[in-house]
């Protein structure tokens, strides 16, 4: 019998114009759906604060020892569900919910400029878009240099690449929370499948 896998999925609290954050609503819906009987799914709401992310993420990785961590964030510009390929270390000057940004303007002083996910997002995207999910999926290399990108980079660093970031559009533009949750479920199961069947430590780093 397969050993149970642990997957941690996070959404973000409201910020700016996003008084309801589609990412956390979708993640709560996903929790109801579950990921099947051999996956332990844990969900957490992440504050839109740089310092909170720095404190929270190491404790989440430590506590759950997940096979995969998937962060979900909302993008007002997104019209598809968007898979982010990599996280960036520098360029953080957007003020968070505490009107703060890191003095160094980076996630991790001395860290690589960019860390790629160990998951082949193009492959995930292709597999899901050929299914009849009814939700369009695309791929991006720029998670936006705000809390989304900051969280993703930190998680990729902590998890040696075993992390993913998914941007979702605001609710109703065009997808409902239920549609987003179904899409997340399919995407995460594909990611687990790819991680399981790919050679270990394909974790490469490059600078843009």
MOGILIN-V754690 format. One record per residue. N is the residue number from 1. RES is the residue in one small letter. OMEGA is omega in degrees with one decimal (NA if undefined). D_CENTER is the distance of its C-alpha to the mean C-alpha in Angstrom with 1 decimal. Layout:
n = (N	N)
res = (RES	RES)
omega = (OMEGA	OMEGA)
d_center = (D_CENTER	D_CENTER)
This chain:
n = (1	2	3	4	5	6	7	8	9	10	11	12	13	14	15	16	17	18	19	20	21	22	23	24	25	26	27	28	29	30	31	32	33	34	35	36	37	38	39	40	41	42	43	44	45	46	47	48	49	50	51	52	53	54	55	56	57	58	59	60	61	62	63	64	65	66	67	68	69	70	71	72	73	74	75	76	77	78	79	80	81	82	83	84	85	86	87	88	89	90	91	92	93	94	95	96	97	98	99	100	101	102	103	104	105	106	107	108	109	110	111	112	113	114	115	116	117	118	119	120	121	122	123	124	125	126	127	128	129	130	131	132	133	134	135	136	137	138	139	140	141	142	143	144	145	146	147	148	149	150	151	152	153	154	155	156	157	158	159	160	161	162	163	164	165	166	167	168	169	170	171	172	173	174	175	176	177	178	179	180	181	182	183	184	185	186	187	188	189	190	191	192	193	194	195	196	197	198	199	200	201	202	203	204	205	206	207	208)
res = (x	x	x	x	x	x	x	x	x	x	x	x	x	x	x	x	x	x	x	x	x	x	x	x	x	x	x	x	x	x	x	x	x	x	x	x	x	x	x	x	x	x	x	x	x	x	x	x	x	x	x	x	x	x	x	x	x	x	x	x	x	x	x	x	x	x	x	x	x	x	x	x	x	x	x	x	x	x	x	x	x	x	x	x	x	x	x	x	x	x	x	x	x	x	x	x	x	x	x	x	x	x	x	x	x	x	x	x	x	x	x	x	x	x	x	x	x	x	x	x	x	x	x	x	x	x	x	x	x	x	x	x	x	x	x	x	x	x	x	x	x	x	x	x	x	x	x	x	x	x	x	x	x	x	x	x	x	x	x	x	x	x	x	x	x	x	x	x	x	x	x	x	x	x	x	x	x	x	x	x	x	x	x	x	x	x	x	x	x	x	x	x	x	x	x	x	x	x	x	x	x	x	x	x	x	x	x	x)
omega = (177.9	175.2	178.8	176.0	176.9	177.8	177.8	179.3	-180.0	168.7	-178.1	174.2	177.6	174.3	174.9	-177.5	-177.2	-176.8	166.1	-177.8	-176.7	-176.2	-177.8	177.1	-179.6	-179.6	177.0	175.8	178.4	179.9	178.4	-179.1	-175.4	-179.1	180.0	-169.4	-179.9	173.7	171.9	-178.1	174.6	178.2	-178.4	173.8	-176.6	176.1	176.5	-178.1	-177.6	-174.9	178.1	178.5	179.6	180.0	-172.0	-170.7	178.9	-178.6	177.8	178.6	-177.7	-174.1	-171.9	-173.3	-173.7	171.3	-175.8	171.6	179.3	176.4	179.5	178.9	178.6	173.0	178.9	-178.5	-174.8	172.4	177.1	168.6	-167.8	178.8	-179.8	-176.0	-170.9	176.6	-176.1	-174.5	-170.1	172.2	-176.4	179.1	177.1	-179.1	179.3	-177.9	176.0	-176.9	-177.2	163.1	-174.0	-179.6	-178.0	-176.0	177.7	-179.3	-169.8	-177.9	-179.6	178.2	177.2	-178.3	-172.8	174.8	177.7	171.2	174.9	-177.9	177.9	-174.6	177.0	-179.9	178.9	-177.8	-178.1	-179.0	-174.9	-179.8	176.7	176.3	-177.9	-175.4	-178.9	176.8	180.0	179.8	176.2	-175.4	-179.0	176.9	-177.3	-177.6	164.7	176.5	172.1	-174.6	179.2	-177.9	-178.9	178.6	-177.3	-179.5	-178.2	-178.4	177.2	179.5	-177.7	-173.4	-179.8	173.9	-176.2	-178.0	178.8	173.5	-179.4	173.9	176.2	175.3	173.4	-177.5	177.9	-178.8	1.5	-166.1	175.4	177.2	-179.0	178.3	179.5	-179.9	178.6	179.1	179.4	-178.6	-179.7	-178.8	-176.1	178.5	175.4	-179.7	178.6	180.0	179.9	179.7	-176.9	-173.4	177.7	178.1	-178.9	172.2	172.7	-167.7	-177.3	-179.4	177.2	176.4	-179.3	NA)
d_center = (28.8	25.1	23.8	21.2	17.6	15.3	11.7	9.8	7.5	7.2	8.2	10.3	14.0	16.3	17.1	19.7	20.6	17.7	20.0	18.1	14.3	13.4	9.8	11.6	14.4	12.5	10.9	14.5	15.9	13.8	15.2	18.6	18.2	17.0	16.1	19.7	22.2	21.1	17.6	17.2	14.3	13.6	11.9	11.9	12.1	11.2	14.1	13.9	16.0	15.7	18.0	16.4	13.1	15.5	17.2	14.7	12.2	15.2	16.7	13.9	13.8	17.6	18.2	16.3	16.4	13.6	13.7	10.0	7.1	4.0	2.4	4.4	6.9	10.4	12.3	16.1	16.7	14.6	16.9	14.8	11.4	9.9	8.1	7.7	10.0	10.2	10.0	13.4	15.7	18.2	19.0	17.8	20.6	19.1	20.4	18.1	19.4	22.0	23.2	22.2	20.6	20.9	24.4	23.4	20.9	18.6	16.0	18.3	21.9	23.0	19.6	19.1	18.4	15.4	13.5	12.5	10.2	12.8	11.8	13.9	11.8	15.2	16.5	13.8	14.4	18.1	18.3	16.7	18.7	21.8	21.4	22.8	19.7	20.8	17.5	17.0	14.1	14.0	12.6	12.3	13.0	12.7	9.7	12.7	13.8	13.1	11.1	7.8	9.0	10.7	8.1	6.3	9.9	11.0	8.8	9.8	13.2	13.5	12.4	14.3	11.7	10.5	6.8	4.4	2.4	4.6	7.4	10.1	13.7	15.7	17.4	20.4	19.6	20.1	18.2	18.8	16.5	18.0	17.3	13.6	13.5	15.6	13.4	10.3	12.9	14.3	11.2	10.2	14.0	14.3	11.7	13.7	16.8	16.1	15.2	18.4	20.5	19.7	21.7	20.3	19.1	18.5	16.6	18.1	18.1	19.7	20.5	20.4)
